[in-house]
Amino acid sequence: MPAIDQLVFVGLNGYAVALDRDSGEIVWSNNDLKSGFTTLMLDGDRLIVSTGGHIFALDPLTGEQLWYQPMAGYGSSTAAAVLSVRGASSQTQIQQSQQAAQQAAAAATAAGS
């Protein structure tokens, strides 16, 4: 089983699919979702999928459904915006840490002058 950073996630017409980022081969496909426009968000160890007004949490390594929320009363067949505070990639976190270190070094140099 590939590591999570070796996967690319795609949502198409009620399907959630994981592809190998190097070969493009399908690693897993989940077609147990409702049909419609599909939005995906990787949130740490969860792949959050919104389709047809329904929200699903999938295991990003296997595609197995972890939970389901029908969002009754919130509309149907609508696209949903999904975002995450946890969803920042490790590359983004590394860049932020490097920027903070550079700013601290610049401030220390300026204070010493």
N, CA and C atoms as a LAMMPS dump frame, in Angstrom:
ITEM: TIMESTEP
0
ITEM: NUMBER OF ATOMS
339
ITEM: BOX BOUNDS ff ff ff
-5.0000000000000000e+02 5.0000000000000000e+02
-5.0000000000000000e+02 5.0000000000000000e+02
-5.0000000000000000e+02 5.0000000000000000e+02
ITEM: ATOMS id mol type element x y z
1 1 1 N 0.843 -1.177 0
2 1 2 C 0 0 0
3 1 3 C 0.891 1.243 0
4 2 1 N 0.651 2.181 -0.934
5 2 2 C 1.485 3.378 -0.992
6 2 3 C 1.228 4.309 0.198
7 3 1 N 2.205 5.136 0.496
8 3 2 C 2.062 6.155 1.536
9 3 3 C 1.121 7.246 1.036
10 4 1 N 0.54 7.976 1.959
11 4 2 C -0.446 8.996 1.6
12 4 3 C 0.134 10.064 0.681
13 5 1 N 1.429 10.37 0.835
14 5 2 C 2.022 11.399 -0.022
15 5 3 C 2.327 10.882 -1.431
16 6 1 N 2.038 9.621 -1.703
17 6 2 C 2.187 9.043 -3.041
18 6 3 C 0.85 8.959 -3.769
19 7 1 N -0.207 9.523 -3.157
20 7 2 C -1.538 9.431 -3.737
21 7 3 C -2.039 10.789 -4.21
22 8 1 N -2.817 10.763 -5.283
23 8 2 C -3.536 11.924 -5.793
24 8 3 C -5.011 11.551 -5.74
25 9 1 N -5.834 12.442 -5.174
26 9 2 C -7.251 12.149 -4.997
27 9 3 C -8.073 12.922 -6.016
28 10 1 N -9.046 12.205 -6.615
29 10 2 C -9.887 12.779 -7.652
30 10 3 C -11.34 12.449 -7.328
31 11 1 N -12.226 13.434 -7.525
32 11 2 C -13.648 13.216 -7.346
33 11 3 C -14.368 13.43 -8.659
34 12 1 N -15.125 12.434 -9.102
35 12 2 C -15.847 12.497 -10.372
36 12 3 C -17.234 11.902 -10.226
37 13 1 N -18.278 12.694 -10.438
38 13 2 C -19.651 12.212 -10.512
39 13 3 C -20.01 11.192 -9.435
40 14 1 N -19.738 11.55 -8.182
41 14 2 C -20.079 10.656 -7.08
42 14 3 C -19.042 9.593 -6.77
43 15 1 N -17.925 9.603 -7.445
44 15 2 C -16.833 8.671 -7.169
45 15 3 C -15.692 9.414 -6.485
46 16 1 N -15.039 8.75 -5.561
47 16 2 C -13.763 9.213 -5.022
48 16 3 C -12.732 8.177 -5.449
49 17 1 N -11.617 8.657 -5.992
50 17 2 C -10.602 7.763 -6.544
51 17 3 C -9.232 8.219 -6.068
52 18 1 N -8.373 7.27 -5.717
53 18 2 C -6.982 7.557 -5.392
54 18 3 C -6.114 6.999 -6.509
55 19 1 N -5.226 7.857 -7.018
56 19 2 C -4.29 7.469 -8.073
57 19 3 C -2.869 7.49 -7.531
58 20 1 N -2.036 6.605 -8.025
59 20 2 C -0.613 6.653 -7.714
60 20 3 C -0.042 7.887 -8.405
61 21 1 N 0.621 8.761 -7.656
62 21 2 C 1.092 10.031 -8.215
63 21 3 C 2.176 9.854 -9.272
64 22 1 N 2.901 8.754 -9.271
65 22 2 C 3.955 8.538 -10.265
66 22 3 C 3.457 7.843 -11.523
67 23 1 N 2.599 6.838 -11.356
68 23 2 C 2.161 6.053 -12.509
69 23 3 C 0.772 6.426 -13.015
70 24 1 N -0.051 7.057 -12.152
71 24 2 C -1.424 7.371 -12.53
72 24 3 C -2.371 6.188 -12.402
73 25 1 N -1.864 5.044 -11.938
74 25 2 C -2.709 3.865 -11.777
75 25 3 C -3.703 4.067 -10.636
76 26 1 N -4.894 3.496 -10.775
77 26 2 C -5.902 3.571 -9.724
78 26 3 C -5.474 2.668 -8.571
79 27 1 N -5.383 3.248 -7.374
80 27 2 C -5.04 2.499 -6.165
81 27 3 C -6.324 1.989 -5.516
82 28 1 N -7.339 2.845 -5.422
83 28 2 C -8.652 2.445 -4.943
84 28 3 C -9.703 3.371 -5.538
85 29 1 N -10.944 2.892 -5.566
86 29 2 C -12.071 3.666 -6.051
87 29 3 C -13.27 3.359 -5.157
88 30 1 N -13.979 4.408 -4.731
89 30 2 C -15.171 4.223 -3.909
90 30 3 C -16.361 4.744 -4.7
91 31 1 N -17.263 3.84 -5.076
92 31 2 C -18.457 4.236 -5.82
93 31 3 C -19.719 4.08 -4.972
94 32 1 N -19.554 4.021 -3.647
95 32 2 C -20.69 3.901 -2.735
96 32 3 C -21.245 5.265 -2.33
97 33 1 N -20.748 6.338 -2.947
98 33 2 C -21.167 7.686 -2.603
99 33 3 C -22.391 8.07 -3.42
100 34 1 N -23.049 9.136 -3.03
101 34 2 C -24.178 9.642 -3.808
102 34 3 C -23.629 10.258 -5.086
103 35 1 N -24.445 10.367 -6.121
104 35 2 C -23.953 10.922 -7.38
105 35 3 C -23.983 12.442 -7.342
106 36 1 N -23.262 13.052 -8.252
107 36 2 C -23.25 14.495 -8.378
108 36 3 C -21.854 15.063 -8.324
109 37 1 N -21.797 16.393 -8.359
110 37 2 C -20.534 17.108 -8.275
111 37 3 C -19.819 16.693 -6.999
112 38 1 N -18.543 16.364 -7.096
113 38 2 C -17.805 15.814 -5.965
114 38 3 C -16.648 16.719 -5.587
115 39 1 N -16.608 17.112 -4.311
116 39 2 C -15.528 17.928 -3.769
117 39 3 C -14.77 17.095 -2.749
118 40 1 N -13.439 17.178 -2.775
119 40 2 C -12.603 16.399 -1.86
120 40 3 C -11.689 17.316 -1.052
121 41 1 N -11.357 16.884 0.155
122 41 2 C -10.382 17.58 0.977
123 41 3 C -9.669 16.553 1.847
124 42 1 N -8.357 16.581 1.818
125 42 2 C -7.581 15.721 2.699
126 42 3 C -7.402 16.458 4.022
127 43 1 N -7.865 15.849 5.1
128 43 2 C -7.798 16.44 6.432
129 43 3 C -7.055 15.47 7.343
130 44 1 N -5.739 15.54 7.299
131 44 2 C -4.934 14.631 8.105
132 44 3 C -5.143 13.197 7.676
133 45 1 N -5.754 12.402 8.538
134 45 2 C -5.975 10.985 8.242
135 45 3 C -7.386 10.709 7.745
136 46 1 N -8.054 11.735 7.224
137 46 2 C -9.405 11.597 6.677
138 46 3 C -9.469 12.264 5.312
139 47 1 N -10.151 11.632 4.373
140 47 2 C -10.468 12.254 3.095
141 47 3 C -11.943 12.614 3.187
142 48 1 N -12.241 13.912 3.228
143 48 2 C -13.615 14.381 3.348
144 48 3 C -14.16 14.57 1.938
145 49 1 N -15.308 13.955 1.664
146 49 2 C -15.908 13.983 0.334
147 49 3 C -17.313 14.554 0.448
148 50 1 N -17.597 15.556 -0.376
149 50 2 C -18.94 16.121 -0.448
150 50 3 C -19.48 15.846 -1.835
151 51 1 N -20.648 15.225 -1.893
152 51 2 C -21.28 14.941 -3.18
153 51 3 C -22.798 14.894 -3.017
154 52 1 N -23.492 15.582 -3.897
155 52 2 C -24.949 15.566 -3.885
156 52 3 C -25.561 16.028 -2.575
157 53 1 N -24.891 16.93 -1.846
158 53 2 C -25.408 17.404 -0.575
159 53 3 C -25.126 16.48 0.594
160 54 1 N -24.319 15.455 0.41
161 54 2 C -23.965 14.486 1.447
162 54 3 C -22.47 14.595 1.741
163 55 1 N -22.071 14.331 2.989
164 55 2 C -20.667 14.387 3.388
165 55 3 C -20.229 13.003 3.864
166 56 1 N -19.076 12.582 3.393
167 56 2 C -18.487 11.301 3.771
168 56 3 C -17.067 11.53 4.269
169 57 1 N -16.633 10.715 5.209
170 57 2 C -15.221 10.661 5.594
171 57 3 C -14.708 9.297 5.169
172 58 1 N -13.627 9.303 4.392
173 58 2 C -13.029 8.049 3.916
174 58 3 C -11.621 7.917 4.455
175 59 1 N -11.173 6.692 4.583
176 59 2 C -9.768 6.436 4.879
177 59 3 C -9.004 6.713 3.59
178 60 1 N -8.062 7.659 3.585
179 60 2 C -7.384 8.015 2.337
180 60 3 C -6.479 6.917 1.771
181 61 1 N -6.106 5.952 2.583
182 61 2 C -5.244 4.87 2.099
183 61 3 C -6.022 3.725 1.471
184 62 1 N -7.296 3.557 1.889
185 62 2 C -8.075 2.414 1.415
186 62 3 C -9.372 2.789 0.708
187 63 1 N -9.88 3.991 0.95
188 63 2 C -11.165 4.399 0.406
189 63 3 C -12.346 3.919 1.228
190 64 1 N -12.08 3.224 2.336
191 64 2 C -13.143 2.71 3.198
192 64 3 C -13.883 3.873 3.864
193 65 1 N -15.223 3.78 3.89
194 65 2 C -16.046 4.817 4.52
195 65 3 C -15.903 4.739 6.039
196 66 1 N -15.553 5.873 6.665
197 66 2 C -15.415 5.949 8.114
198 66 3 C -16.686 6.49 8.763
199 67 1 N -17.3 7.474 8.124
200 67 2 C -18.594 7.974 8.577
201 67 3 C -19.31 8.671 7.432
202 68 1 N -20.616 8.912 7.656
203 68 2 C -21.475 9.516 6.646
204 68 3 C -22.416 10.499 7.328
205 69 1 N -22.609 11.682 6.742
206 69 2 C -23.524 12.694 7.253
207 69 3 C -24.43 13.116 6.1
208 70 1 N -25.73 12.818 6.154
209 70 2 C -26.614 13.142 5.031
210 70 3 C -26.896 14.633 4.876
211 71 1 N -26.581 15.455 5.879
212 71 2 C -26.81 16.904 5.835
213 71 3 C -28.263 17.231 5.498
214 72 1 N -29.184 16.484 6.088
215 72 2 C -30.612 16.676 5.856
216 72 3 C -31.022 18.111 6.185
217 73 1 N -31.786 18.704 5.292
218 73 2 C -32.272 20.059 5.484
219 73 3 C -31.346 21.15 4.988
220 74 1 N -30.171 20.787 4.474
221 74 2 C -29.204 21.771 3.991
222 74 3 C -29.187 21.89 2.474
223 75 1 N -30.095 21.224 1.79
224 75 2 C -30.12 21.265 0.331
225 75 3 C -29.551 19.988 -0.242
226 76 1 N -29.801 19.797 -1.521
227 76 2 C -29.296 18.592 -2.168
228 76 3 C -28.695 18.944 -3.511
229 77 1 N -27.833 18.088 -3.959
230 77 2 C -27.153 18.257 -5.254
231 77 3 C -26.459 19.599 -5.378
232 78 1 N -25.943 20.077 -4.263
233 78 2 C -25.218 21.34 -4.294
234 78 3 C -23.745 21.099 -4.027
235 79 1 N -22.928 21.924 -4.64
236 79 2 C -21.495 21.846 -4.388
237 79 3 C -21.224 22.417 -2.999
238 80 1 N -20.345 21.801 -2.26
239 80 2 C -20.011 22.277 -0.925
240 80 3 C -18.548 22.69 -0.899
241 81 1 N -18.283 23.776 -0.208
242 81 2 C -16.895 24.177 0.011
243 81 3 C -16.399 23.435 1.244
244 82 1 N -15.247 22.807 1.141
245 82 2 C -14.668 22.113 2.277
246 82 3 C -13.258 22.641 2.497
247 83 1 N -12.917 22.915 3.74
248 83 2 C -11.563 23.332 4.07
249 83 3 C -11.188 22.85 5.437
250 84 1 N -9.9 22.909 5.727
251 84 2 C -9.4 22.328 6.959
252 84 3 C -8.245 23.14 7.5
253 85 1 N -8.225 23.326 8.811
254 85 2 C -7.078 23.935 9.463
255 85 3 C -5.934 22.933 9.467
256 86 1 N -6.267 21.654 9.631
257 86 2 C -5.261 20.6 9.65
258 86 3 C -4.708 20.286 8.272
259 87 1 N -5.396 20.707 7.241
260 87 2 C -5.089 20.264 5.895
261 87 3 C -3.819 20.812 5.291
262 88 1 N -3.087 21.692 5.984
263 88 2 C -1.847 22.23 5.433
264 88 3 C -0.869 21.086 5.19
265 89 1 N -0.249 21.109 4.033
266 89 2 C 0.699 20.037 3.711
267 89 3 C 1.972 20.203 4.521
268 90 1 N 2.721 19.143 4.644
269 90 2 C 3.988 19.223 5.372
270 90 3 C 4.943 20.176 4.674
271 91 1 N 4.868 20.278 3.337
272 91 2 C 5.718 21.219 2.61
273 91 3 C 5.388 22.652 3.019
274 92 1 N 4.115 22.982 3.147
275 92 2 C 3.705 24.313 3.583
276 92 3 C 4.209 24.576 4.986
277 93 1 N 4.099 23.591 5.87
278 93 2 C 4.558 23.761 7.244
279 93 3 C 6.068 23.958 7.288
280 94 1 N 6.819 23.25 6.465
281 94 2 C 8.274 23.414 6.404
282 94 3 C 8.613 24.822 5.925
283 95 1 N 7.935 25.293 4.884
284 95 2 C 8.184 26.633 4.372
285 95 3 C 7.878 27.685 5.429
286 96 1 N 6.785 27.524 6.174
287 96 2 C 6.439 28.468 7.224
288 96 3 C 7.499 28.462 8.32
289 97 1 N 8.002 27.302 8.691
290 97 2 C 9.044 27.205 9.715
291 97 3 C 10.327 27.877 9.24
292 98 1 N 10.69 27.666 7.967
293 98 2 C 11.886 28.29 7.418
294 98 3 C 11.744 29.807 7.387
295 99 1 N 10.571 30.304 7.008
296 99 2 C 10.337 31.744 6.983
297 99 3 C 10.425 32.335 8.382
298 100 1 N 9.858 31.648 9.361
299 100 2 C 9.912 32.135 10.74
300 100 3 C 11.357 32.179 11.234
301 101 1 N 12.151 31.158 10.91
302 101 2 C 13.558 31.133 11.315
303 101 3 C 14.332 32.264 10.653
304 102 1 N 14.071 32.527 9.379
305 102 2 C 14.74 33.62 8.68
306 102 3 C 14.365 34.967 9.282
307 103 1 N 13.101 35.143 9.624
308 103 2 C 12.653 36.399 10.234
309 103 3 C 13.283 36.591 11.609
310 104 1 N 13.383 35.515 12.369
311 104 2 C 14.011 35.603 13.707
312 104 3 C 15.49 35.932 13.589
313 105 1 N 16.169 35.343 12.6
314 105 2 C 17.59 35.632 12.403
315 105 3 C 17.791 37.077 11.969
316 106 1 N 16.926 37.563 11.091
317 106 2 C 17.018 38.953 10.624
318 106 3 C 16.764 39.918 11.784
319 107 1 N 15.803 39.609 12.638
320 107 2 C 15.503 40.457 13.791
321 107 3 C 16.666 40.463 14.771
322 108 1 N 17.294 39.3 14.987
323 108 2 C 18.436 39.216 15.892
324 108 3 C 19.619 40.005 15.351
325 109 1 N 19.832 39.942 14.035
326 109 2 C 20.922 40.688 13.406
327 109 3 C 20.681 42.194 13.523
328 110 1 N 19.434 42.608 13.288
329 110 2 C 19.081 44.024 13.383
330 110 3 C 19.22 44.534 14.824
331 111 1 N 18.875 43.719 15.783
332 111 2 C 18.964 44.124 17.187
333 111 3 C 20.419 44.225 17.633
334 112 1 N 21.293 43.416 17.052
335 112 2 C 22.711 43.42 17.406
336 112 3 C 23.484 44.557 16.755
337 113 1 N 22.926 45.222 15.764
338 113 2 C 23.644 46.299 15.061
339 113 3 C 23.647 47.572 15.817
